[in-house]
Each structure stands twice: as C-alpha cells, then as structure tokens.
Amino acid sequence: MKSGKVFLGLLAGLAAGALLGVLFAPDKGTVTRKKITKKGEKYVDGLTEKFNEFMDDVTEKFDQVKEDVSEFAENTKAKYEEIKKEVKPSK
C-alpha cells in the first residue's frame, strides 16, 4: 500500500498547489488558467508514466510468481510419479 499512499499524497499536493496558485496569481484569470492547464498536463504525464512503470513491475512480478508456481507443480507431479513407480500396491 506504500504506492497508494504516495499516489494520494501526490494528488493532494497537486490540488493544494493549484489552489494556492489561483489564490496568489498575479496574472489575469485566463492566463492563470492556461498556466494551471499546462502544469496539470505535465503532472498527468508524469503520473501516467509512474503508473505505467508500477503496472509493468506488478505484471513482471505476477509473471514470475506464475512461472514459479508452474515449475513447482511440474516438480511435484514428477516426484509423485517417481514415488508412485517405487511403491508397488500390495494385494
């Protein structure tokens, strides 16, 4: 959940910065809105990039776990078959 907290903190900082920017803006409203829009687009691009990196990491780890589980299952099946051959049923 560490990434979730970072994401929420980033969003809160973005909102606070935008609010303070509007309150203390020395420019006209239209100019200020354009500046906010440009900054917002930069933040969205940055967040999108970070999110994509996060998803790539999660996907990579998931694939590794899936591979490990498949390998474990194959090894377990092979050991089962080996033991099955060694143990002869008594009649």
Biopython code that builds the backbone (N, CA, C, O; Angstrom):
import numpy as np
from Bio.PDB.StructureBuilder import StructureBuilder

atoms = [
    (1, "MET", "N", (0.821, -1.195, 0.000)),
    (1, "MET", "CA", (0.000, 0.000, 0.000)),
    (1, "MET", "C", (0.859, 1.252, 0.000)),
    (1, "MET", "O", (0.325, 2.360, -0.023)),
    (2, "LYS", "N", (2.149, 1.106, 0.025)),
    (2, "LYS", "CA", (3.035, 2.253, 0.040)),
    (2, "LYS", "C", (2.836, 3.093, -1.222)),
    (2, "LYS", "O", (2.827, 4.321, -1.142)),
    (3, "SER", "N", (2.678, 2.459, -2.379)),
    (3, "SER", "CA", (2.479, 3.186, -3.625)),
    (3, "SER", "C", (1.158, 3.950, -3.606)),
    (3, "SER", "O", (1.069, 5.050, -4.151)),
    (4, "GLY", "N", (0.149, 3.382, -2.990)),
    (4, "GLY", "CA", (-1.151, 4.054, -2.899)),
    (4, "GLY", "C", (-1.056, 5.324, -2.081)),
    (4, "GLY", "O", (-1.664, 6.338, -2.424)),
    (5, "LYS", "N", (-0.293, 5.272, -0.996)),
    (5, "LYS", "CA", (-0.119, 6.457, -0.160)),
    (5, "LYS", "C", (0.658, 7.532, -0.903)),
    (5, "LYS", "O", (0.350, 8.718, -0.783)),
    (6, "VAL", "N", (1.655, 7.128, -1.662)),
    (6, "VAL", "CA", (2.438, 8.086, -2.449)),
    (6, "VAL", "C", (1.533, 8.745, -3.486)),
    (6, "VAL", "O", (1.588, 9.959, -3.683)),
    (7, "PHE", "N", (0.716, 7.955, -4.137)),
    (7, "PHE", "CA", (-0.194, 8.469, -5.151)),
    (7, "PHE", "C", (-1.182, 9.471, -4.547)),
    (7, "PHE", "O", (-1.414, 10.537, -5.117)),
    (8, "LEU", "N", (-1.762, 9.127, -3.398)),
    (8, "LEU", "CA", (-2.699, 10.040, -2.739)),
    (8, "LEU", "C", (-2.001, 11.319, -2.288)),
    (8, "LEU", "O", (-2.563, 12.408, -2.403)),
    (9, "GLY", "N", (-0.800, 11.191, -1.783)),
    (9, "GLY", "CA", (-0.035, 12.364, -1.378)),
    (9, "GLY", "C", (0.281, 13.268, -2.554)),
    (9, "GLY", "O", (0.243, 14.493, -2.440)),
    (10, "LEU", "N", (0.593, 12.654, -3.680)),
    (10, "LEU", "CA", (0.873, 13.415, -4.892)),
    (10, "LEU", "C", (-0.367, 14.165, -5.367)),
    (10, "LEU", "O", (-0.282, 15.328, -5.762)),
    (11, "LEU", "N", (-1.496, 13.510, -5.327)),
    (11, "LEU", "CA", (-2.748, 14.164, -5.729)),
    (11, "LEU", "C", (-3.109, 15.305, -4.784)),
    (11, "LEU", "O", (-3.558, 16.362, -5.227)),
    (12, "ALA", "N", (-2.917, 15.097, -3.496)),
    (12, "ALA", "CA", (-3.207, 16.151, -2.522)),
    (12, "ALA", "C", (-2.278, 17.344, -2.733)),
    (12, "ALA", "O", (-2.715, 18.493, -2.656)),
    (13, "GLY", "N", (-1.017, 17.079, -2.993)),
    (13, "GLY", "CA", (-0.064, 18.156, -3.262)),
    (13, "GLY", "C", (-0.405, 18.917, -4.522)),
    (13, "GLY", "O", (-0.274, 20.140, -4.575)),
    (14, "LEU", "N", (-0.841, 18.196, -5.531)),
    (14, "LEU", "CA", (-1.255, 18.827, -6.789)),
    (14, "LEU", "C", (-2.452, 19.743, -6.553)),
    (14, "LEU", "O", (-2.471, 20.872, -7.042)),
    (15, "ALA", "N", (-3.429, 19.279, -5.823)),
    (15, "ALA", "CA", (-4.623, 20.078, -5.544)),
    (15, "ALA", "C", (-4.274, 21.312, -4.715)),
    (15, "ALA", "O", (-4.753, 22.409, -5.003)),
    (16, "ALA", "N", (-3.452, 21.140, -3.700)),
    (16, "ALA", "CA", (-3.058, 22.267, -2.843)),
    (16, "ALA", "C", (-2.262, 23.295, -3.650)),
    (16, "ALA", "O", (-2.474, 24.498, -3.499)),
    (17, "GLY", "N", (-1.366, 22.837, -4.488)),
    (17, "GLY", "CA", (-0.574, 23.738, -5.325)),
    (17, "GLY", "C", (-1.432, 24.523, -6.297)),
    (17, "GLY", "O", (-1.220, 25.718, -6.503)),
    (18, "ALA", "N", (-2.400, 23.847, -6.893)),
    (18, "ALA", "CA", (-3.297, 24.527, -7.827)),
    (18, "ALA", "C", (-4.125, 25.588, -7.107)),
    (18, "ALA", "O", (-4.305, 26.694, -7.616)),
    (19, "LEU", "N", (-4.623, 25.250, -5.933)),
    (19, "LEU", "CA", (-5.422, 26.199, -5.162)),
    (19, "LEU", "C", (-4.591, 27.417, -4.763)),
    (19, "LEU", "O", (-5.041, 28.552, -4.925)),
    (20, "LEU", "N", (-3.401, 27.195, -4.250)),
    (20, "LEU", "CA", (-2.541, 28.312, -3.866)),
    (20, "LEU", "C", (-2.128, 29.144, -5.076)),
    (20, "LEU", "O", (-2.004, 30.365, -4.985)),
    (21, "GLY", "N", (-1.918, 28.484, -6.196)),
    (21, "GLY", "CA", (-1.570, 29.195, -7.425)),
    (21, "GLY", "C", (-2.672, 30.137, -7.863)),
    (21, "GLY", "O", (-2.407, 31.252, -8.311)),
    (22, "VAL", "N", (-3.899, 29.690, -7.733)),
    (22, "VAL", "CA", (-5.040, 30.541, -8.110)),
    (22, "VAL", "C", (-5.200, 31.692, -7.117)),
    (22, "VAL", "O", (-5.471, 32.822, -7.524)),
    (23, "LEU", "N", (-5.039, 31.427, -5.847)),
    (23, "LEU", "CA", (-5.222, 32.461, -4.832)),
    (23, "LEU", "C", (-4.169, 33.572, -4.910)),
    (23, "LEU", "O", (-4.475, 34.744, -4.688)),
    (24, "PHE", "N", (-2.949, 33.200, -5.221)),
    (24, "PHE", "CA", (-1.870, 34.181, -5.222)),
    (24, "PHE", "C", (-1.392, 34.545, -6.629)),
    (24, "PHE", "O", (-0.276, 35.036, -6.798)),
    (25, "ALA", "N", (-2.211, 34.311, -7.612)),
    (25, "ALA", "CA", (-1.823, 34.554, -9.000)),
    (25, "ALA", "C", (-1.763, 36.052, -9.307)),
    (25, "ALA", "O", (-2.726, 36.775, -9.051)),
    (26, "PRO", "N", (-0.632, 36.523, -9.855)),
    (26, "PRO", "CA", (-0.527, 37.936, -10.225)),
    (26, "PRO", "C", (-1.095, 38.220, -11.617)),
    (26, "PRO", "O", (-1.260, 39.379, -11.999)),
    (27, "ASP", "N", (-1.387, 37.179, -12.359)),
    (27, "ASP", "CA", (-1.864, 37.343, -13.737)),
    (27, "ASP", "C", (-3.386, 37.348, -13.809)),
    (27, "ASP", "O", (-4.080, 37.084, -12.827)),
    (28, "LYS", "N", (-3.881, 37.660, -15.007)),
    (28, "LYS", "CA", (-5.321, 37.593, -15.255)),
    (28, "LYS", "C", (-5.803, 36.145, -15.123)),
    (28, "LYS", "O", (-5.015, 35.201, -15.175)),
    (29, "GLY", "N", (-7.082, 36.005, -14.955)),
    (29, "GLY", "CA", (-7.669, 34.670, -14.800)),
    (29, "GLY", "C", (-7.405, 33.761, -15.983)),
    (29, "GLY", "O", (-7.101, 32.582, -15.799)),
    (30, "THR", "N", (-7.515, 34.288, -17.202)),
    (30, "THR", "CA", (-7.300, 33.441, -18.393)),
    (30, "THR", "C", (-5.853, 32.954, -18.464)),
    (30, "THR", "O", (-5.595, 31.799, -18.804)),
    (31, "VAL", "N", (-4.926, 33.830, -18.146)),
    (31, "VAL", "CA", (-3.512, 33.447, -18.178)),
    (31, "VAL", "C", (-3.230, 32.419, -17.087)),
    (31, "VAL", "O", (-2.517, 31.440, -17.312)),
    (32, "THR", "N", (-3.786, 32.648, -15.925)),
    (32, "THR", "CA", (-3.593, 31.716, -14.812)),
    (32, "THR", "C", (-4.170, 30.347, -15.143)),
    (32, "THR", "O", (-3.546, 29.324, -14.861)),
    (33, "ARG", "N", (-5.356, 30.322, -15.740)),
    (33, "ARG", "CA", (-5.969, 29.039, -16.106)),
    (33, "ARG", "C", (-5.121, 28.302, -17.133)),
    (33, "ARG", "O", (-5.001, 27.078, -17.068)),
    (34, "LYS", "N", (-4.532, 29.028, -18.083)),
    (34, "LYS", "CA", (-3.666, 28.385, -19.075)),
    (34, "LYS", "C", (-2.432, 27.794, -18.401)),
    (34, "LYS", "O", (-2.001, 26.689, -18.733)),
    (35, "LYS", "N", (-1.869, 28.540, -17.450)),
    (35, "LYS", "CA", (-0.703, 28.029, -16.725)),
    (35, "LYS", "C", (-1.054, 26.772, -15.933)),
    (35, "LYS", "O", (-0.303, 25.797, -15.917)),
    (36, "ILE", "N", (-2.208, 26.818, -15.281)),
    (36, "ILE", "CA", (-2.654, 25.657, -14.497)),
    (36, "ILE", "C", (-2.876, 24.463, -15.406)),
    (36, "ILE", "O", (-2.522, 23.335, -15.062)),
    (37, "THR", "N", (-3.462, 24.715, -16.568)),
    (37, "THR", "CA", (-3.712, 23.627, -17.517)),
    (37, "THR", "C", (-2.403, 22.996, -17.965)),
    (37, "THR", "O", (-2.281, 21.772, -18.015)),
    (38, "LYS", "N", (-1.421, 23.834, -18.290)),
    (38, "LYS", "CA", (-0.119, 23.304, -18.721)),
    (38, "LYS", "C", (0.551, 22.511, -17.610)),
    (38, "LYS", "O", (1.083, 21.426, -17.847)),
    (39, "LYS", "N", (0.524, 23.054, -16.397)),
    (39, "LYS", "CA", (1.112, 22.336, -15.258)),
    (39, "LYS", "C", (0.372, 21.018, -15.022)),
    (39, "LYS", "O", (0.986, 19.980, -14.772)),
    (40, "GLY", "N", (-0.950, 21.081, -15.107)),
    (40, "GLY", "CA", (-1.755, 19.879, -14.913)),
    (40, "GLY", "C", (-1.416, 18.810, -15.933)),
    (40, "GLY", "O", (-1.341, 17.628, -15.598)),
    (41, "GLU", "N", (-1.213, 19.215, -17.170)),
    (41, "GLU", "CA", (-0.853, 18.255, -18.215)),
    (41, "GLU", "C", (0.506, 17.625, -17.918)),
    (41, "GLU", "O", (0.698, 16.429, -18.137)),
    (42, "LYS", "N", (1.448, 18.426, -17.422)),
    (42, "LYS", "CA", (2.761, 17.884, -17.071)),
    (42, "LYS", "C", (2.628, 16.873, -15.938)),
    (42, "LYS", "O", (3.252, 15.812, -15.970)),
    (43, "TYR", "N", (1.808, 17.206, -14.930)),
    (43, "TYR", "CA", (1.613, 16.286, -13.811)),
    (43, "TYR", "C", (0.920, 15.004, -14.261)),
    (43, "TYR", "O", (1.268, 13.912, -13.810)),
    (44, "VAL", "N", (-0.054, 15.139, -15.145)),
    (44, "VAL", "CA", (-0.761, 13.960, -15.639)),
    (44, "VAL", "C", (0.205, 13.067, -16.414)),
    (44, "VAL", "O", (0.186, 11.846, -16.262)),
    (45, "ASP", "N", (1.042, 13.676, -17.236)),
    (45, "ASP", "CA", (2.023, 12.888, -17.981)),
    (45, "ASP", "C", (2.971, 12.157, -17.027)),
    (45, "ASP", "O", (3.278, 10.980, -17.219)),
    (46, "GLY", "N", (3.427, 12.872, -16.003)),
    (46, "GLY", "CA", (4.317, 12.251, -15.020)),
    (46, "GLY", "C", (3.640, 11.128, -14.261)),
    (46, "GLY", "O", (4.229, 10.068, -14.045)),
    (47, "LEU", "N", (2.397, 11.365, -13.856)),
    (47, "LEU", "CA", (1.645, 10.326, -13.129)),
    (47, "LEU", "C", (1.384, 9.118, -14.022)),
    (47, "LEU", "O", (1.468, 7.973, -13.579)),
    (48, "THR", "N", (1.068, 9.387, -15.276)),
    (48, "THR", "CA", (0.817, 8.294, -16.215)),
    (48, "THR", "C", (2.069, 7.445, -16.379)),
    (48, "THR", "O", (2.000, 6.216, -16.395)),
    (49, "GLU", "N", (3.208, 8.108, -16.500)),
    (49, "GLU", "CA", (4.467, 7.378, -16.640)),
    (49, "GLU", "C", (4.760, 6.540, -15.393)),
    (49, "GLU", "O", (5.142, 5.375, -15.503)),
    (50, "LYS", "N", (4.582, 7.129, -14.215)),
    (50, "LYS", "CA", (4.822, 6.399, -12.966)),
    (50, "LYS", "C", (3.852, 5.228, -12.822)),
    (50, "LYS", "O", (4.240, 4.142, -12.391)),
    (51, "PHE", "N", (2.587, 5.454, -13.183)),
    (51, "PHE", "CA", (1.588, 4.386, -13.094)),
    (51, "PHE", "C", (1.953, 3.243, -14.032)),
    (51, "PHE", "O", (1.851, 2.072, -13.666)),
    (52, "ASN", "N", (2.379, 3.590, -15.249)),
    (52, "ASN", "CA", (2.762, 2.550, -16.207)),
    (52, "ASN", "C", (3.970, 1.755, -15.710)),
    (52, "ASN", "O", (4.023, 0.537, -15.880)),
    (53, "GLU", "N", (4.938, 2.436, -15.098)),
    (53, "GLU", "CA", (6.083, 1.742, -14.516)),
    (53, "GLU", "C", (5.623, 0.813, -13.397)),
    (53, "GLU", "O", (6.079, -0.327, -13.299)),
    (54, "PHE", "N", (4.725, 1.302, -12.562)),
    (54, "PHE", "CA", (4.185, 0.495, -11.465)),
    (54, "PHE", "C", (3.487, -0.751, -12.008)),
    (54, "PHE", "O", (3.697, -1.857, -11.509)),
    (55, "MET", "N", (2.654, -0.561, -13.034)),
    (55, "MET", "CA", (1.927, -1.694, -13.616)),
    (55, "MET", "C", (2.894, -2.681, -14.272)),
    (55, "MET", "O", (2.680, -3.891, -14.199)),
    (56, "ASP", "N", (3.954, -2.179, -14.912)),
    (56, "ASP", "CA", (4.945, -3.073, -15.502)),
    (56, "ASP", "C", (5.624, -3.908, -14.419)),
    (56, "ASP", "O", (5.839, -5.107, -14.599)),
    (57, "ASP", "N", (5.960, -3.281, -13.301)),
    (57, "ASP", "CA", (6.577, -4.003, -12.190)),
    (57, "ASP", "C", (5.637, -5.070, -11.635)),
    (57, "ASP", "O", (6.053, -6.201, -11.386)),
    (58, "VAL", "N", (4.375, -4.709, -11.445)),
    (58, "VAL", "CA", (3.392, -5.659, -10.925)),
    (58, "VAL", "C", (3.216, -6.828, -11.896)),
    (58, "VAL", "O", (3.158, -7.986, -11.482)),
    (59, "THR", "N", (3.133, -6.515, -13.181)),
    (59, "THR", "CA", (2.965, -7.558, -14.191)),
    (59, "THR", "C", (4.169, -8.487, -14.217)),
    (59, "THR", "O", (4.024, -9.705, -14.314)),
    (60, "GLU", "N", (5.354, -7.901, -14.132)),
    (60, "GLU", "CA", (6.576, -8.700, -14.131)),
    (60, "GLU", "C", (6.618, -9.626, -12.916)),
    (60, "GLU", "O", (6.957, -10.802, -13.047)),
    (61, "LYS", "N", (6.281, -9.111, -11.752)),
    (61, "LYS", "CA", (6.285, -9.934, -10.544)),
    (61, "LYS", "C", (5.220, -11.024, -10.619)),
    (61, "LYS", "O", (5.455, -12.156, -10.196)),
    (62, "PHE", "N", (4.046, -10.682, -11.158)),
    (62, "PHE", "CA", (2.976, -11.668, -11.305)),
    (62, "PHE", "C", (3.421, -12.796, -12.236)),
    (62, "PHE", "O", (3.204, -13.972, -11.943)),
    (63, "ASP", "N", (4.044, -12.431, -13.356)),
    (63, "ASP", "CA", (4.510, -13.450, -14.294)),
    (63, "ASP", "C", (5.563, -14.349, -13.650)),
    (63, "ASP", "O", (5.579, -15.556, -13.889)),
    (64, "GLN", "N", (6.439, -13.769, -12.837)),
    (64, "GLN", "CA", (7.462, -14.557, -12.158)),
    (64, "GLN", "C", (6.832, -15.532, -11.167)),
    (64, "GLN", "O", (7.233, -16.693, -11.091)),
    (65, "VAL", "N", (5.855, -15.061, -10.414)),
    (65, "VAL", "CA", (5.168, -15.944, -9.457)),
    (65, "VAL", "C", (4.438, -17.057, -10.206)),
    (65, "VAL", "O", (4.471, -18.214, -9.788)),
    (66, "LYS", "N", (3.789, -16.714, -11.297)),
    (66, "LYS", "CA", (3.074, -17.711, -12.092)),
    (66, "LYS", "C", (4.050, -18.771, -12.618)),
    (66, "LYS", "O", (3.753, -19.966, -12.603)),
    (67, "GLU", "N", (5.201, -18.319, -13.076)),
    (67, "GLU", "CA", (6.222, -19.247, -13.569)),
    (67, "GLU", "C", (6.735, -20.148, -12.443)),
    (67, "GLU", "O", (6.918, -21.351, -12.631)),
    (68, "ASP", "N", (6.963, -19.551, -11.277)),
    (68, "ASP", "CA", (7.442, -20.328, -10.121)),
    (68, "ASP", "C", (6.421, -21.379, -9.701)),
    (68, "ASP", "O", (6.787, -22.511, -9.383)),
    (69, "VAL", "N", (5.146, -21.011, -9.698)),
    (69, "VAL", "CA", (4.087, -21.957, -9.314)),
    (69, "VAL", "C", (3.993, -23.090, -10.331)),
    (69, "VAL", "O", (3.832, -24.251, -9.957)),
    (70, "SER", "N", (4.092, -22.757, -11.604)),
    (70, "SER", "CA", (4.041, -23.798, -12.641)),
    (70, "SER", "C", (5.217, -24.761, -12.497)),
    (70, "SER", "O", (5.053, -25.976, -12.611)),
    (71, "GLU", "N", (6.399, -24.209, -12.248)),
    (71, "GLU", "CA", (7.589, -25.036, -12.059)),
    (71, "GLU", "C", (7.432, -25.934, -10.833)),
    (71, "GLU", "O", (7.784, -27.113, -10.869)),
    (72, "PHE", "N", (6.909, -25.375, -9.762)),
    (72, "PHE", "CA", (6.678, -26.153, -8.545)),
    (72, "PHE", "C", (5.691, -27.288, -8.810)),
    (72, "PHE", "O", (5.899, -28.418, -8.366)),
    (73, "ALA", "N", (4.624, -26.984, -9.530)),
    (73, "ALA", "CA", (3.615, -28.004, -9.834)),
    (73, "ALA", "C", (4.219, -29.121, -10.691)),
    (73, "ALA", "O", (3.947, -30.299, -10.461)),
    (74, "GLU", "N", (5.029, -28.753, -11.665)),
    (74, "GLU", "CA", (5.659, -29.766, -12.513)),
    (74, "GLU", "C", (6.605, -30.644, -11.699)),
    (74, "GLU", "O", (6.608, -31.865, -11.858)),
    (75, "ASN", "N", (7.405, -30.033, -10.829)),
    (75, "ASN", "CA", (8.328, -30.803, -9.991)),
    (75, "ASN", "C", (7.577, -31.731, -9.046)),
    (75, "ASN", "O", (7.974, -32.878, -8.844)),
    (76, "THR", "N", (6.499, -31.232, -8.475)),
    (76, "THR", "CA", (5.699, -32.040, -7.560)),
    (76, "THR", "C", (5.082, -33.229, -8.292)),
    (76, "THR", "O", (5.055, -34.343, -7.769)),
    (77, "LYS", "N", (4.592, -32.987, -9.494)),
    (77, "LYS", "CA", (3.996, -34.065, -10.288)),
    (77, "LYS", "C", (5.053, -35.109, -10.646)),
    (77, "LYS", "O", (4.796, -36.311, -10.586)),
    (78, "ALA", "N", (6.236, -34.639, -11.017)),
    (78, "ALA", "CA", (7.318, -35.572, -11.357)),
    (78, "ALA", "C", (7.708, -36.414, -10.147)),
    (78, "ALA", "O", (7.926, -37.618, -10.282)),
    (79, "LYS", "N", (7.800, -35.807, -8.974)),
    (79, "LYS", "CA", (8.141, -36.554, -7.753)),
    (79, "LYS", "C", (7.039, -37.559, -7.412)),
    (79, "LYS", "O", (7.318, -38.680, -6.989)),
    (80, "TYR", "N", (5.792, -37.144, -7.602)),
    (80, "TYR", "CA", (4.666, -38.045, -7.349)),
    (80, "TYR", "C", (4.759, -39.270, -8.252)),
    (80, "TYR", "O", (4.596, -40.401, -7.796)),
    (81, "GLU", "N", (5.020, -39.037, -9.527)),
    (81, "GLU", "CA", (5.116, -40.152, -10.470)),
    (81, "GLU", "C", (6.285, -41.067, -10.109)),
    (81, "GLU", "O", (6.182, -42.288, -10.227)),
    (82, "GLU", "N", (7.391, -40.478, -9.673)),
    (82, "GLU", "CA", (8.560, -41.263, -9.278)),
    (82, "GLU", "C", (8.247, -42.130, -8.061)),
    (82, "GLU", "O", (8.587, -43.313, -8.026)),
    (83, "ILE", "N", (7.604, -41.540, -7.078)),
    (83, "ILE", "CA", (7.240, -42.294, -5.870)),
    (83, "ILE", "C", (6.202, -43.361, -6.200)),
    (83, "ILE", "O", (6.238, -44.457, -5.641)),
    (84, "LYS", "N", (5.305, -43.054, -7.082)),
    (84, "LYS", "CA", (4.256, -43.991, -7.469)),
    (84, "LYS", "C", (4.863, -45.239, -8.108)),
    (84, "LYS", "O", (4.373, -46.349, -7.903)),
    (85, "LYS", "N", (5.934, -45.049, -8.883)),
    (85, "LYS", "CA", (6.592, -46.189, -9.519)),
    (85, "LYS", "C", (7.332, -47.038, -8.492)),
    (85, "LYS", "O", (7.395, -48.261, -8.616)),
    (86, "GLU", "N", (7.899, -46.374, -7.467)),
    (86, "GLU", "CA", (8.654, -47.089, -6.457)),
    (86, "GLU", "C", (7.765, -47.906, -5.530)),
    (86, "GLU", "O", (8.135, -48.998, -5.099)),
    (87, "VAL", "N", (6.600, -47.371, -5.233)),
    (87, "VAL", "CA", (5.693, -48.055, -4.315)),
    (87, "VAL", "C", (4.778, -48.963, -5.136)),
    (87, "VAL", "O", (4.039, -48.516, -6.014)),
    (88, "LYS", "N", (4.858, -50.253, -4.815)),
    (88, "LYS", "CA", (4.004, -51.208, -5.522)),
    (88, "LYS", "C", (2.822, -51.538, -4.633)),
    (88, "LYS", "O", (2.989, -51.806, -3.443)),
    (89, "PRO", "N", (1.657, -51.521, -5.190)),
    (89, "PRO", "CA", (0.488, -51.824, -4.367)),
    (89, "PRO", "C", (0.512, -53.285, -3.890)),
    (89, "PRO", "O", (0.884, -54.182, -4.647)),
    (90, "SER", "N", (0.125, -53.508, -2.671)),
    (90, "SER", "CA", (0.055, -54.862, -2.121)),
    (90, "SER", "C", (-1.334, -55.419, -2.339)),
    (90, "SER", "O", (-2.337, -54.725, -2.176)),
    (91, "LYS", "N", (-1.372, -56.689, -2.712)),
    (91, "LYS", "CA", (-2.674, -57.321, -2.985)),
    (91, "LYS", "C", (-3.002, -58.387, -2.008)),
    (91, "LYS", "O", (-4.060, -59.009, -2.105)),
]
sb = StructureBuilder()
sb.init_structure("model")
sb.init_model(0)
sb.init_chain("A")
sb.init_seg("    ")
for serial, (resi, resn, name, xyz) in enumerate(atoms, 1):
    if name == "N":
        sb.init_residue(resn, " ", resi, " ")
    sb.init_atom(name, np.array(xyz, "f"), 0.0, 1.0, " ", f" {name:<3s}", serial, name[0])
structure = sb.get_structure()
